[in-house]
Amino acid sequence: MIYNSKLWMKDVQYVSENATMLSQLAGRSVMITGAAGLVCSAVVDMLICYNETHKEPVEIFAAGRWPDEMQDRFGVYFDKAYFHYVEYDAAKPVNPAFPAVDYIIHGASNASPERIIREPVETMLSNIGGLEQLLRFSTGNHVKRLLYISSSEVYGNRNNTESFSEEDYGFIDILNPRNSYSSAKRAAETLCISFAEEYGTDTVIVRPGHIYGPTASPFDNRVSSAFSYSAAKGEELVMKSDGSQLRSYCYCLDCASAILTVLLRGKNGEAYNISNPDSVITIRQMAELLAEAGGVQVRLETASANEKRSFNPMSNSSLKSEKLEALGWKGCFDARTGLAHTVKILKESMKE
């Protein structure tokens, strides 16, 4: 369990203490979908940390498909008076018994490259339909704000190496089923803005870059997650490309603090990149830092045609962060520190 790691608990406390805006949530309620996932479980841990150190707690509604998974992830905190499990599946209609909450953070989404290739239809429909259900719920139940977690994949490809600002868009091949994810994320963002325009629903959007950290599932096949677990287990890292693709990496707790910053300080109807300027590196550099932290080697291997189908088609998905930083956010972990912490925390978490 991740709470076995003293370093994780220290990191959570450090980020939470720096997130001064959390006091605005005291006495409020927040529902987080996809609450056991890489990104949103870090958000929940920040709220738990706040509750454990303050008298007036934030009511946490952790929404997901399986209560056992949620209980395994959050351990003793699952039974706290401020923690509530909510059954939720983005592919199904919203439960009519959904709780009345002040804020919703919608992070439930299939982001597995292998599943995107295997289930492009389900990927699209759950992204768009799941969001529509929550937007209608928000509109009809006086939710103060819904934050939608989108993706840097909405930007597509373009022929230069400049980082993307929130107004920049490249080309997406809409006839490639791998782009079911990026196309659905684009459509979902437009749906957010359409609800804001037509119904007055308060929505904000975040576009995370490539998020990594010890909150990833051991079954997560995204390259940063798979490499992190391999490094922690002392296994060599097998790269299936030259690793020259440029990415905006971000430690999961920095991403969580950015989400909470936008939730509380962002402007209605606006989108914000989540990118740490100290972590814009190539896939190869990311792999080398993880290998260094784990004391292992990086080996290059030719990818099969089927493996190549699941690759992110963007050669450059680096993001500008000025708009987010203007809200007062600043990352706490550069790439070297965050990746090293990820490997050490995974090692500590694997111990009995």
Residue frames relative to the residue before (quaternion, step in Angstrom):
aa qw qx qy qz dx dy dz
M 1.0000 0.0000 0.0000 0.0000 0.00 0.00 0.00
I 0.5642 -0.6474 0.4011 0.3189 3.55 -0.99 0.88
Y 0.6260 0.5478 -0.3491 0.4314 3.61 1.12 -0.56
N 0.5024 0.6200 -0.4328 0.4193 3.61 1.28 -0.01
S 0.6492 0.5345 -0.3098 0.4437 3.56 1.21 -0.47
K 0.3675 -0.7285 0.5377 0.2122 3.55 -0.66 1.09
L 0.6295 0.5423 -0.3398 0.4406 3.57 1.07 -0.71
W 0.6263 0.5268 -0.3449 0.4596 3.61 1.00 -0.75
M 0.6663 0.5013 -0.3052 0.4600 3.57 0.86 -0.94
K 0.6391 0.5160 -0.3165 0.4745 3.57 1.07 -0.75
D 0.6508 0.5132 -0.3128 0.4639 3.59 0.96 -0.85
V 0.6468 0.5191 -0.3189 0.4589 3.58 0.93 -0.89
Q 0.6674 0.5004 -0.3012 0.4620 3.57 0.89 -0.91
Y 0.6456 0.5344 -0.3155 0.4450 3.57 0.97 -0.90
V 0.6909 0.4587 -0.2819 0.4824 3.61 0.83 -0.96
S 0.6551 0.5219 -0.3190 0.4435 3.59 0.93 -0.85
E 0.6553 0.5065 -0.3159 0.4629 3.59 0.98 -0.78
N 0.6748 0.4771 -0.2885 0.4835 3.58 1.13 -0.60
A 0.6376 0.5045 -0.3218 0.4852 3.60 1.25 -0.38
T 0.1152 -0.8602 0.4946 0.0471 3.57 0.49 1.24
M 0.5971 0.5954 -0.3644 0.3952 3.60 1.16 -0.50
L 0.4807 0.6902 -0.4381 0.3171 3.62 1.21 -0.26
S 0.5694 0.6094 -0.3844 0.3958 3.58 1.12 -0.54
Q 0.5754 0.5938 -0.3743 0.4198 3.60 1.21 -0.44
L 0.6746 0.4936 -0.2879 0.4674 3.59 1.23 -0.41
A 0.4096 0.7170 -0.4757 0.3031 3.60 1.24 -0.08
G 0.8218 0.1713 -0.1582 0.5199 3.56 -0.79 1.04
R 0.6095 0.5304 -0.3528 0.4720 3.60 1.29 0.02
S 0.3469 -0.7227 0.5563 0.2190 3.55 -1.32 0.17
V 0.0885 -0.7905 0.6060 0.0034 3.55 -1.02 0.92
M 0.1475 -0.7590 0.6269 0.0962 3.56 -0.91 0.93
I 0.1137 -0.7900 0.6021 0.0215 3.55 -0.86 1.04
T 0.1891 -0.7725 0.5948 0.1174 3.61 -0.64 1.06
G 0.7560 0.2609 -0.2484 0.5466 3.53 -1.05 0.77
A 0.2174 0.8620 -0.4419 0.1203 3.53 1.26 0.55
A 0.6815 0.4631 -0.3033 0.4787 3.61 1.17 -0.33
G 0.5210 0.6809 -0.3878 0.3384 3.59 1.28 -0.04
L 0.7740 -0.3832 0.2622 0.4305 3.52 -1.38 0.17
V 0.7576 0.3819 -0.1959 0.4917 3.57 0.77 -1.08
C 0.7683 0.4220 -0.2344 0.4204 3.55 0.59 -1.14
S 0.5859 0.5458 -0.3981 0.4476 3.62 1.10 -0.38
A 0.6091 0.5280 -0.3487 0.4781 3.59 1.16 -0.54
V 0.6003 0.5355 -0.3506 0.4795 3.59 1.10 -0.68
V 0.6643 0.5010 -0.3028 0.4648 3.58 0.88 -0.96
D 0.6524 0.5156 -0.3260 0.4498 3.60 0.93 -0.81
M 0.6215 0.5215 -0.3464 0.4709 3.59 1.06 -0.64
L 0.6641 0.4882 -0.3048 0.4772 3.60 0.98 -0.81
I 0.6129 0.5313 -0.3423 0.4744 3.59 1.05 -0.72
C 0.6469 0.5215 -0.3189 0.4559 3.58 0.91 -0.91
Y 0.6322 0.5193 -0.3293 0.4714 3.57 0.97 -0.84
N 0.6839 0.5040 -0.2942 0.4378 3.59 0.83 -0.99
E 0.6813 0.5026 -0.2886 0.4472 3.57 1.01 -0.79
T 0.7507 0.3594 -0.2007 0.5168 3.60 1.24 -0.28
H 0.7209 0.3549 -0.2354 0.5467 3.60 1.28 0.16
K 0.5596 -0.6476 0.4160 0.3071 3.56 -1.12 0.67
E 0.7575 0.3137 -0.1903 0.5400 3.60 0.93 -0.85
P 0.2256 -0.8429 0.4736 0.1195 3.60 -0.17 1.25
V 0.4459 -0.5909 0.5870 0.3276 3.49 -1.44 0.13
E 0.3602 -0.7067 0.5603 0.2387 3.59 -0.86 0.92
I 0.1556 -0.8065 0.5688 0.0437 3.57 -0.60 1.20
F 0.0666 -0.7652 0.6401 0.0190 3.56 -0.83 1.06
A 0.1215 -0.8204 0.5585 0.0179 3.55 -0.20 1.35
A 0.1177 -0.8343 0.5385 0.0116 3.56 -0.38 1.27
G 0.2597 0.7513 -0.5728 0.2002 3.54 -0.90 0.97
R 0.6663 -0.5498 0.3466 0.3655 3.55 -1.31 0.17
W 0.8225 0.2141 -0.0661 0.5227 3.58 0.98 -0.82
P 0.3879 -0.7383 0.5005 0.2324 3.61 -0.60 1.10
D 0.6125 0.5572 -0.3606 0.4293 3.60 1.04 -0.69
E 0.6364 0.5192 -0.3218 0.4710 3.58 1.02 -0.83
M 0.6626 0.5061 -0.3038 0.4611 3.57 0.97 -0.87
Q 0.6654 0.4960 -0.3072 0.4656 3.57 0.97 -0.83
D 0.6293 0.5258 -0.3331 0.4654 3.58 1.03 -0.75
R 0.6842 0.4970 -0.2938 0.4456 3.59 0.94 -0.88
F 0.8183 0.3008 -0.1360 0.4705 3.58 0.79 -1.00
G 0.3534 -0.8079 0.4410 0.1673 3.56 1.28 0.18
V 0.8559 -0.0651 0.0647 0.5090 3.57 -0.92 -0.97
Y 0.6143 0.5720 -0.3557 0.4110 3.60 1.12 -0.54
F 0.5163 0.6500 -0.4049 0.3833 3.58 1.23 -0.40
D 0.7384 0.4089 -0.2141 0.4916 3.59 1.10 -0.69
K 0.4200 0.6993 -0.4758 0.3288 3.59 1.24 0.19
A 0.6085 -0.5876 0.3945 0.3589 3.58 -1.13 0.65
Y 0.7012 0.4695 -0.2714 0.4629 3.60 1.09 -0.63
F 0.6580 0.5063 -0.2966 0.4719 3.62 1.29 -0.20
H 0.0013 0.8058 -0.5899 0.0517 3.57 -0.78 1.06
Y 0.2932 -0.7381 0.5798 0.1820 3.57 -0.93 0.91
V 0.0883 -0.7751 0.6249 0.0300 3.57 -1.02 0.90
E 0.3754 -0.7180 0.5377 0.2335 3.57 -0.76 1.01
Y 0.1602 0.7927 -0.5663 0.1589 3.57 -0.73 1.10
D 0.0066 0.7599 -0.6494 0.0283 3.53 -1.06 0.90
A 0.4321 -0.7384 0.4552 0.2466 3.59 -0.56 1.16
A 0.6677 0.5039 -0.2992 0.4590 3.59 1.21 -0.42
K 0.7076 0.4120 -0.2486 0.5175 3.58 1.29 -0.05
P 0.6391 -0.5191 0.3834 0.4184 3.62 -1.21 0.36
V 0.5871 -0.5796 0.4353 0.3603 3.54 -1.17 0.64
N 0.5107 -0.6407 0.4910 0.2960 3.53 -1.00 0.92
P 0.4490 -0.7113 0.4626 0.2803 3.65 -0.71 1.00
A 0.6588 0.4964 -0.3051 0.4759 3.57 1.26 -0.34
F 0.2506 0.7830 -0.5263 0.2171 3.58 1.22 0.42
P 0.4715 -0.6904 0.4630 0.2945 3.60 -0.95 0.77
A 0.4780 -0.6095 0.5386 0.3314 3.55 -1.23 0.49
V 0.0274 0.8126 -0.5779 0.0708 3.58 -0.63 1.12
D 0.5450 -0.6184 0.4601 0.3300 3.55 -1.29 0.34
Y 0.8132 0.0844 0.0014 0.5758 3.58 0.98 -0.89
I 0.1371 -0.7556 0.6322 0.1034 3.54 -1.25 0.56
I 0.1065 -0.7328 0.6686 0.0681 3.54 -1.06 0.90
H 0.1378 -0.8287 0.5412 0.0378 3.56 -0.40 1.25
G 0.1008 0.8263 -0.5416 0.1172 3.54 -0.27 1.31
A 0.4538 0.6880 -0.4566 0.3350 3.59 1.25 0.08
S 0.3224 0.7303 -0.5427 0.2612 3.58 -0.62 1.12
N 0.4380 -0.6438 0.5488 0.3039 3.54 -1.16 0.59
A 0.0115 0.8140 -0.5795 0.0374 3.58 -0.62 1.12
S 0.4476 0.6930 -0.4504 0.3413 3.58 1.28 0.17
P 0.4610 -0.7008 0.4629 0.2864 3.63 -0.64 1.03
E 0.6577 0.5091 -0.3207 0.4532 3.60 0.98 -0.80
R 0.6767 0.4767 -0.2988 0.4749 3.59 0.96 -0.81
I 0.5901 0.5630 -0.3726 0.4427 3.58 1.07 -0.65
I 0.6725 0.4783 -0.2878 0.4859 3.58 0.96 -0.87
R 0.7034 0.4725 -0.2605 0.4628 3.58 0.95 -0.88
E 0.8126 0.1578 -0.0409 0.5595 3.60 1.04 -0.80
P 0.0208 0.8383 -0.5445 0.0184 3.62 0.58 1.03
V 0.6132 0.5459 -0.3534 0.4484 3.61 1.06 -0.68
E 0.6920 0.4716 -0.2745 0.4726 3.56 0.81 -1.03
T 0.5998 0.5663 -0.3527 0.4417 3.58 1.09 -0.72
M 0.6944 0.4677 -0.2812 0.4691 3.58 0.86 -0.95
L 0.7185 0.4800 -0.2763 0.4207 3.56 0.72 -1.07
S 0.6689 0.4881 -0.3183 0.4615 3.61 0.95 -0.77
N 0.6276 0.5359 -0.3402 0.4508 3.59 1.05 -0.69
I 0.7480 0.3922 -0.2224 0.4870 3.58 0.81 -0.98
G 0.7068 0.4747 -0.2713 0.4489 3.58 0.82 -1.00
G 0.6407 0.5294 -0.3299 0.4476 3.58 0.99 -0.81
L 0.6586 0.4990 -0.3005 0.4764 3.54 1.01 -0.82
E 0.6284 0.5430 -0.3463 0.4362 3.58 0.93 -0.84
Q 0.6401 0.5326 -0.3255 0.4480 3.58 0.94 -0.89
L 0.7018 0.4632 -0.2756 0.4658 3.59 0.89 -0.90
L 0.6154 0.5306 -0.3496 0.4664 3.59 1.07 -0.63
R 0.6531 0.4916 -0.3164 0.4813 3.59 0.97 -0.78
F 0.6290 0.5209 -0.3286 0.4743 3.57 1.02 -0.78
S 0.6557 0.5186 -0.3099 0.4528 3.59 0.92 -0.90
T 0.6695 0.5131 -0.2946 0.4491 3.55 0.92 -0.95
G 0.7510 0.4180 -0.2194 0.4617 3.57 0.93 -0.89
N 0.7619 0.3634 -0.1909 0.5010 3.59 1.20 -0.31
H 0.5175 -0.7052 0.3824 0.2978 3.56 1.21 0.61
V 0.1859 0.7645 -0.5817 0.2064 3.58 0.93 0.91
K 0.4979 -0.6866 0.4394 0.2961 3.57 -0.82 0.97
R 0.7970 -0.1345 0.1299 0.5743 3.58 0.93 -0.84
L 0.1651 -0.7356 0.6465 0.1165 3.54 -1.20 0.71
L 0.1516 -0.7637 0.6220 0.0833 3.56 -0.89 0.99
Y 0.1852 -0.7889 0.5812 0.0742 3.54 -0.80 1.09
I 0.2628 -0.7524 0.5855 0.1481 3.56 -0.85 1.01
S 0.1203 -0.8028 0.5838 0.0152 3.53 -0.39 1.30
S 0.4478 -0.6801 0.5089 0.2793 3.63 -0.95 -0.77
S 0.5562 -0.5878 0.4676 0.3556 3.54 -1.23 0.46
E 0.5340 0.6422 -0.4048 0.3721 3.60 1.21 -0.30
V 0.5131 0.6386 -0.4334 0.3755 3.62 1.19 -0.22
Y 0.6233 0.5856 -0.3440 0.3877 3.60 1.14 -0.50
G 0.3123 -0.7752 0.5052 0.2154 3.60 1.07 -0.52
N 0.6339 -0.5362 0.4115 0.3760 3.55 -1.31 -0.40
R 0.0537 0.7663 -0.6402 -0.0038 3.52 -1.23 0.54
N 0.5595 -0.6732 0.4027 0.2677 3.54 -1.21 0.55
N 0.6635 0.4187 -0.3869 0.4846 3.59 0.66 1.07
T 0.5025 -0.6798 0.4585 0.2741 3.55 -1.26 0.24
E 0.3897 0.7235 -0.4847 0.2995 3.59 1.21 0.34
S 0.5053 -0.6277 0.4951 0.3249 3.56 -1.17 0.59
F 0.4953 -0.6742 0.4714 0.2791 3.55 -1.15 0.69
S 0.2194 -0.6968 0.6619 0.1681 3.53 -1.09 0.79
E 0.7062 -0.4892 0.3057 0.4106 3.58 -1.25 0.23
E 0.6943 0.4672 -0.2793 0.4709 3.62 1.18 -0.35
D 0.6011 0.5868 -0.3513 0.4135 3.60 1.26 -0.10
Y 0.0346 0.7944 -0.6057 0.0305 3.57 -0.94 0.87
G 0.2327 -0.7678 0.5846 0.1208 3.53 -1.02 0.88
F 0.7089 -0.4578 0.3525 0.4044 3.53 -1.32 -0.40
I 0.0561 -0.7556 0.6517 0.0355 3.55 -1.09 0.84
D 0.3499 -0.7269 0.5535 0.2070 3.58 -0.79 1.03
I 0.2464 -0.8213 0.4987 0.1265 3.58 -0.19 1.26
L 0.6516 0.4930 -0.3257 0.4757 3.62 1.25 -0.11
N 0.5605 0.5414 -0.3996 0.4827 3.57 1.29 0.33
P 0.4009 -0.7524 0.4596 0.2490 3.64 -0.48 1.12
R 0.5319 0.6002 -0.4209 0.4239 3.62 1.17 -0.34
N 0.6817 0.4851 -0.2797 0.4709 3.58 1.16 -0.56
S 0.3174 0.7305 -0.5270 0.2967 3.58 1.20 0.40
Y 0.6480 0.5248 -0.3110 0.4561 3.57 1.07 -0.75
S 0.7195 0.4352 -0.2635 0.4727 3.59 0.71 -1.05
S 0.6429 0.5134 -0.3307 0.4623 3.61 1.00 -0.73
A 0.6534 0.5080 -0.3110 0.4673 3.57 1.01 -0.81
K 0.6383 0.5183 -0.3281 0.4651 3.57 1.02 -0.76
R 0.6244 0.5204 -0.3384 0.4742 3.59 1.01 -0.75
A 0.6796 0.4887 -0.2941 0.4613 3.58 0.84 -0.98
A 0.6458 0.5282 -0.3231 0.4468 3.58 0.99 -0.80
E 0.6239 0.5258 -0.3418 0.4663 3.58 1.01 -0.73
T 0.6545 0.4973 -0.3137 0.4754 3.58 0.94 -0.85
L 0.6134 0.5419 -0.3469 0.4580 3.59 1.08 -0.69
C 0.6118 0.5434 -0.3451 0.4598 3.61 1.01 -0.77
I 0.7050 0.4620 -0.2637 0.4691 3.55 0.80 -1.03
S 0.6252 0.5393 -0.3371 0.4524 3.58 1.07 -0.66
F 0.6437 0.4943 -0.3188 0.4896 3.59 1.02 -0.76
A 0.6254 0.5318 -0.3377 0.4605 3.58 1.02 -0.73
E 0.6911 0.4866 -0.2705 0.4609 3.57 0.96 -0.91
E 0.7730 0.3953 -0.2030 0.4527 3.57 0.78 -1.04
Y 0.8160 0.2504 -0.0984 0.5117 3.58 0.96 -0.87
G 0.4867 -0.6854 0.4269 0.3334 3.59 1.24 -0.07
T 0.3391 0.7503 -0.4989 0.2705 3.59 1.21 0.41
D 0.3504 -0.7366 0.5416 0.2032 3.57 -0.85 0.98
T 0.1286 0.7961 -0.5767 0.1306 3.57 -0.49 1.20
V 0.0545 -0.7449 0.6619 0.0632 3.52 -1.26 0.57
I 0.2637 -0.7727 0.5677 0.1056 3.54 -1.19 0.66
V 0.0923 -0.7586 0.6388 0.0891 3.57 -1.10 0.70
R 0.1912 -0.7669 0.6061 0.0893 3.55 -1.13 0.77
P 0.1508 -0.8130 0.5563 0.0820 3.59 0.04 1.24
G 0.4346 -0.6345 0.5634 0.3019 3.51 -1.26 0.51
H 0.7501 -0.3264 0.2700 0.5079 3.58 -0.90 -0.90
I 0.1575 -0.8273 0.5382 0.0327 3.52 -0.25 1.36
Y 0.0304 -0.7879 0.6150 -0.0119 3.56 -0.97 0.89
G 0.3205 0.7556 -0.5447 0.1722 3.53 -1.28 0.20
P 0.6660 -0.5370 0.3507 0.3809 3.58 -1.26 0.25
T 0.5491 0.6027 -0.4017 0.4170 3.61 1.26 -0.01
A 0.4754 0.6653 -0.4456 0.3643 3.60 1.25 -0.06
S 0.5054 -0.6286 0.4979 0.3185 3.55 -1.13 0.66
P 0.5379 -0.6149 0.4564 0.3526 3.62 -1.08 0.57
F 0.6642 0.4766 -0.2975 0.4931 3.57 1.29 -0.25
D 0.4495 0.6799 -0.4538 0.3601 3.60 1.29 0.06
N 0.1868 -0.8298 0.5183 0.0885 3.60 -0.53 1.16
R 0.3646 0.6852 -0.5334 0.3363 3.59 1.15 0.41
V 0.6221 -0.6330 0.3002 0.3495 3.53 -0.87 1.01
S 0.6704 0.4949 -0.3284 0.4448 3.62 0.85 -0.82
S 0.6522 0.5059 -0.3136 0.4694 3.60 1.05 -0.73
A 0.6698 0.4978 -0.3002 0.4621 3.58 0.88 -0.96
F 0.6643 0.4983 -0.3020 0.4682 3.59 0.96 -0.86
S 0.6213 0.5510 -0.3467 0.4360 3.60 1.01 -0.77
Y 0.6825 0.4735 -0.2886 0.4762 3.57 0.90 -0.91
S 0.6337 0.5275 -0.3377 0.4539 3.60 0.98 -0.78
A 0.6602 0.5071 -0.3067 0.4614 3.57 0.93 -0.92
A 0.6603 0.5146 -0.3072 0.4526 3.58 0.98 -0.85
K 0.7110 0.4286 -0.2461 0.5001 3.58 1.14 -0.65
G 0.5321 -0.6634 0.3916 0.3514 3.57 1.27 0.07
E 0.4875 0.6577 -0.4281 0.3828 3.57 1.21 0.49
E 0.5324 -0.6220 0.4564 0.3484 3.58 -1.06 0.64
L 0.4176 -0.7015 0.5263 0.2377 3.54 -1.19 0.64
V 0.1848 -0.8020 0.5640 0.0673 3.55 -0.65 1.16
M 0.1660 -0.8003 0.5730 0.0604 3.56 -0.45 1.24
K 0.2476 -0.7869 0.5529 0.1176 3.56 -0.99 0.90
S 0.7231 0.2554 -0.2333 0.5979 3.59 1.27 0.43
D 0.6396 -0.5245 0.3668 0.4258 3.59 -1.21 0.05
G 0.4476 -0.7406 0.4149 0.2812 3.59 1.30 -0.10
S 0.4206 0.7370 -0.4459 0.2848 3.58 1.20 0.34
Q 0.4871 0.6777 -0.4334 0.3401 3.60 1.25 -0.21
L 0.3327 -0.7622 0.5293 0.1682 3.57 -0.85 1.03
R 0.0335 -0.8194 0.5708 -0.0413 3.56 -0.82 1.03
S 0.3528 -0.6629 0.6069 0.2603 3.54 -1.32 0.43
Y 0.0992 -0.8013 0.5891 0.0327 3.56 -0.25 1.25
C 0.0089 -0.7933 0.6083 -0.0234 3.56 -1.16 0.62
Y 0.4592 -0.6717 0.5138 0.2718 3.57 -0.87 0.98
C 0.6093 -0.6227 0.3473 0.3469 3.58 -0.92 0.93
L 0.6704 0.4914 -0.3148 0.4582 3.61 0.99 -0.69
D 0.6014 0.5167 -0.3597 0.4919 3.60 1.12 -0.55
C 0.6332 0.5165 -0.3261 0.4753 3.58 1.03 -0.77
A 0.6469 0.5270 -0.3168 0.4511 3.59 0.96 -0.85
S 0.6727 0.4785 -0.3065 0.4738 3.59 0.91 -0.85
A 0.6143 0.5361 -0.3465 0.4639 3.59 1.11 -0.64
I 0.6312 0.5330 -0.3251 0.4603 3.59 0.99 -0.84
L 0.6916 0.4661 -0.2831 0.4735 3.58 0.87 -0.92
T 0.6002 0.5501 -0.3526 0.4614 3.59 1.12 -0.61
V 0.6873 0.4637 -0.2838 0.4817 3.59 0.87 -0.94
L 0.5980 0.5725 -0.3591 0.4309 3.59 1.02 -0.77
L 0.7954 0.3436 -0.1463 0.4773 3.57 0.88 -0.99
R 0.7961 0.2880 -0.1437 0.5125 3.60 1.11 -0.53
G 0.5351 0.6537 -0.4014 0.3539 3.60 1.20 -0.32
K 0.4915 -0.6581 0.4939 0.2854 3.54 -1.27 0.47
N 0.5740 -0.6109 0.4310 0.3340 3.56 -0.95 0.94
G 0.8329 0.2151 -0.1719 0.4800 3.56 -0.94 0.98
E 0.6141 0.5565 -0.3451 0.4406 3.59 1.26 0.11
A 0.2930 -0.7227 0.5988 0.1823 3.55 -1.31 0.49
Y 0.1177 -0.7974 0.5915 0.0223 3.56 -1.08 0.83
N 0.4038 -0.6817 0.5590 0.2444 3.54 -0.95 0.94
I 0.1761 -0.7253 0.6473 0.1544 3.55 -1.23 0.57
S 0.2548 0.7500 -0.5509 0.2630 3.52 -0.32 1.34
N 0.2513 -0.7398 0.6045 0.1553 3.54 -0.96 0.89
P 0.3972 -0.7483 0.4701 0.2476 3.64 -0.47 1.11
D 0.6444 0.5073 -0.3218 0.4731 3.60 1.23 -0.32
S 0.7301 0.3969 -0.2202 0.5108 3.60 1.30 0.06
V 0.4137 0.6708 -0.5055 0.3511 3.60 1.08 0.62
I 0.2215 0.7747 -0.5398 0.2436 3.55 -0.14 1.37
T 0.5732 -0.5747 0.4452 0.3781 3.57 -1.29 0.15
I 0.6582 -0.4775 0.3928 0.4294 3.55 -1.31 0.24
R 0.6320 0.5373 -0.3310 0.4497 3.58 0.99 -0.80
Q 0.6612 0.4944 -0.3124 0.4699 3.60 0.91 -0.85
M 0.6197 0.5371 -0.3365 0.4629 3.57 1.04 -0.78
A 0.6654 0.5050 -0.2975 0.4623 3.57 0.92 -0.95
E 0.6642 0.5131 -0.3074 0.4484 3.59 0.94 -0.85
L 0.6469 0.5050 -0.3214 0.4725 3.60 1.04 -0.73
L 0.6488 0.4931 -0.3186 0.4841 3.60 1.03 -0.73
A 0.6381 0.5249 -0.3263 0.4592 3.56 0.99 -0.83
E 0.6336 0.5261 -0.3200 0.4683 3.57 1.02 -0.81
A 0.6727 0.5002 -0.2946 0.4589 3.57 0.93 -0.89
G 0.7487 0.3917 -0.2130 0.4906 3.57 1.06 -0.72
G 0.4131 -0.7256 0.4565 0.3073 3.56 1.30 -0.15
V 0.5369 0.6054 -0.4037 0.4268 3.57 1.07 0.78
Q 0.5111 -0.6425 0.4867 0.2987 3.54 -1.36 0.06
V 0.3396 -0.6841 0.5993 0.2397 3.56 -1.35 0.36
R 0.0632 -0.7989 0.5981 0.0037 3.56 -0.86 1.01
L 0.3290 -0.7453 0.5515 0.1793 3.57 -0.98 0.90
E 0.0087 0.7876 -0.6140 0.0516 3.54 -0.97 0.97
T 0.4942 -0.6654 0.4669 0.3081 3.59 -0.99 0.76
A 0.3918 -0.7253 0.5217 0.2195 3.56 -0.88 0.99
S 0.4715 -0.6417 0.5209 0.3075 3.56 -1.14 0.63
A 0.6623 -0.4958 0.3705 0.4222 3.57 -1.24 0.30
N 0.6568 0.5108 -0.3144 0.4570 3.58 1.01 -0.77
E 0.6338 0.5221 -0.3268 0.4679 3.59 1.04 -0.76
K 0.6419 0.5361 -0.3235 0.4426 3.57 0.98 -0.81
R 0.5840 0.6015 -0.3665 0.4035 3.61 1.10 -0.61
S 0.7185 0.4526 -0.2494 0.4655 3.57 1.09 -0.70
F 0.4745 0.6942 -0.4374 0.3189 3.61 1.25 -0.17
N 0.5193 -0.5803 0.5276 0.3393 3.54 -1.20 0.63
P 0.3773 -0.7761 0.4556 0.2186 3.63 -0.57 1.08
M 0.5759 0.6121 -0.3798 0.3865 3.62 1.21 -0.21
S 0.3189 -0.7457 0.5547 0.1856 3.59 -0.75 1.04
N 0.7776 0.1181 -0.0622 0.6145 3.57 1.18 -0.58
S 0.0844 0.7909 -0.6018 0.0714 3.58 -0.55 1.14
S 0.2718 0.7633 -0.5364 0.2363 3.57 1.05 0.74
L 0.2335 -0.8055 0.5413 0.0609 3.54 -1.01 0.92
K 0.4123 -0.6564 0.5688 0.2749 3.53 -1.19 0.61
S 0.2509 -0.8114 0.5199 0.0918 3.57 -1.00 0.83
E 0.3745 0.7740 -0.4636 0.2139 3.61 1.24 0.01
K 0.6517 0.5340 -0.3288 0.4265 3.59 0.95 -0.82
L 0.6536 0.4905 -0.2979 0.4934 3.57 1.05 -0.80
E 0.6747 0.5043 -0.3012 0.4469 3.57 0.89 -0.92
A 0.5866 0.5793 -0.3641 0.4333 3.60 1.16 -0.53
L 0.6300 0.5158 -0.3317 0.4765 3.61 1.25 -0.34
G 0.6255 -0.5560 0.3321 0.4351 3.57 1.29 -0.05
W 0.5096 0.6541 -0.4222 0.3664 3.59 1.26 0.11
K 0.0534 0.7631 -0.6437 0.0195 3.54 -1.19 0.65
G 0.4698 -0.6860 0.4817 0.2768 3.56 -0.92 0.92
C 0.3510 -0.7516 0.5270 0.1850 3.56 -1.11 0.73
F 0.7759 0.3053 -0.1339 0.5356 3.59 1.20 -0.49
D 0.2756 -0.7267 0.6009 0.1868 3.58 -0.76 1.01
A 0.7375 -0.4425 0.2651 0.4360 3.58 -1.27 0.24
R 0.6660 0.5080 -0.3202 0.4426 3.60 0.82 -0.92
T 0.6907 0.4757 -0.2848 0.4643 3.59 0.87 -0.95
G 0.6897 0.4968 -0.2931 0.4378 3.57 0.80 -0.98
L 0.6793 0.4798 -0.2942 0.4708 3.59 0.93 -0.85
A 0.6345 0.5157 -0.3264 0.4742 3.59 1.04 -0.75
H 0.6466 0.5083 -0.3173 0.4720 3.58 0.97 -0.82
T 0.6137 0.5622 -0.3502 0.4296 3.58 1.00 -0.81
V 0.6847 0.4765 -0.2887 0.4698 3.58 0.84 -0.96
K 0.6778 0.4935 -0.3054 0.4514 3.60 0.87 -0.89
I 0.6590 0.5035 -0.3135 0.4625 3.59 0.97 -0.84
L 0.6301 0.5197 -0.3383 0.4674 3.60 0.98 -0.76
K 0.6345 0.5238 -0.3288 0.4636 3.58 0.99 -0.79
E 0.6750 0.4852 -0.2892 0.4746 3.57 0.94 -0.91
S 0.6598 0.5244 -0.3043 0.4439 3.59 1.02 -0.81
M 0.6475 0.5348 -0.3175 0.4404 3.58 1.13 -0.62
K 0.5736 0.5931 -0.3843 0.4142 3.58 1.22 -0.35
E 0.5187 -0.6149 0.4871 0.3401 3.56 -1.13 0.63
